[in-house]
Amino acid sequence: MTLKLAKRLQARQAGKISLAIFDELFEKRSVINQKLLRDIFRNTTNMRIREKIANYYTADKRKRDAKVIGFLNRSAVEKFNANPASRESSLRLLIYLAREGETRTIRGLSLGVRDSSKTHRRVALLGLREFSKRGNPSALPALAEGVKDKDEKNRELALDGLKDLYAHGNTKAMKLYEEYKQKEGRL
């Protein structure tokens, strides 16, 4: 692929490039811009390419600006990203960043709880547990939504998150936990 052709690469073609071509483009940073990187991340089926882009964004804390976090948050949401593999990768990246203390990732994880895939919802709830273990009350609304999940494992993750928040002194989390347990006992 020539540089001229690479510059005209459109979003719909971005998912079809090979790892070798991606490496060649990636080395010539003047050719590949942030928009193209985002399009490739969302559209590619090649997991290794997605991992390279993820490492590029997450390895250096200076590159984690609001636009990158915003992109990952949007990429984790079904409304903005139809590619299920890409959504899961985004959610896993958000968990990685959450473990490193990046609080801006909570939005994407909270929206991931509403995904149509139970696996994606589970990944999002695992990320929210990172916040609940630290006592971050911002995770409460999404955990409360996770308690209503159809999948039993997802409900258990959400309940564990509520218990974690209560351990940090959040009484609202315990009320929600007790309400759910009472409803479950009646059914």
Residue pairs with C-beta under 8 A, 6 or more apart in sequence:
1 17
1 21
1 24
1 25
3 28
3 31
6 25
6 31
6 32
7 31
9 17
9 36
11 39
11 42
11 43
12 43
14 36
14 39
14 40
14 42
14 43
14 44
15 40
15 42
15 43
15 44
15 45
15 83
17 25
17 40
17 44
17 49
18 46
19 46
19 48
19 49
22 40
22 46
22 49
22 52
23 52
25 31
25 32
26 32
26 52
26 56
34 67
37 53
37 56
38 71
38 75
40 49
40 53
41 50
41 53
41 54
41 75
41 86
41 89
42 75
42 81
42 83
42 86
43 83
43 86
44 50
44 86
45 85
47 85
47 89
50 85
50 86
50 89
51 89
54 89
54 93
56 63
57 63
57 64
57 68
57 72
57 93
58 64
58 93
58 96
58 97
64 97
64 102
66 104
69 97
69 102
69 104
69 105
72 90
72 93
72 94
72 97
72 105
72 108
73 90
73 94
73 104
73 105
73 107
73 108
73 111
74 80
74 81
74 108
75 81
75 86
75 87
75 89
75 90
75 108
76 87
76 90
76 91
76 94
76 108
76 109
76 111
76 112
76 124
77 87
77 108
77 111
77 112
77 115
78 87
78 114
78 115
78 116
78 120
81 87
81 90
84 117
84 120
87 112
87 115
87 117
87 120
88 117
88 119
88 120
88 123
90 108
91 108
91 109
91 112
91 120
91 123
91 124
91 127
92 123
94 105
94 108
94 109
94 112
94 127
95 105
95 109
95 123
95 126
95 127
95 130
97 105
98 105
98 106
98 109
98 127
98 130
98 131
99 130
103 131
103 136
103 138
105 127
106 128
106 131
106 136
106 138
106 139
106 142
109 124
109 127
109 128
109 131
109 139
109 142
110 124
110 128
110 139
110 141
110 142
111 124
112 120
112 121
112 123
112 124
112 127
113 121
113 124
113 125
113 128
113 142
113 145
113 146
113 149
114 121
114 145
115 121
115 124
118 149
118 150
118 151
118 154
121 146
121 149
121 151
121 154
122 151
122 153
122 154
122 157
124 142
124 146
125 142
125 143
125 146
125 149
125 154
125 157
125 158
125 161
126 157
128 139
128 142
128 143
128 146
128 158
128 161
129 157
129 160
129 161
129 164
131 138
131 139
132 139
132 143
132 160
132 161
132 162
132 164
132 165
132 173
133 164
134 168
135 164
135 165
135 167
135 168
135 169
135 170
137 165
137 170
137 172
139 161
139 165
140 162
140 165
140 170
140 172
140 173
140 176
143 158
143 161
143 162
143 165
143 173
143 176
144 158
144 162
144 176
145 158
146 154
146 155
146 157
146 158
146 161
147 155
147 158
147 159
147 162
147 176
147 180
148 155
149 155
149 158
159 177
159 180
162 173
162 174
162 176
162 177
163 173
163 177
165 173
166 173
166 174
166 177
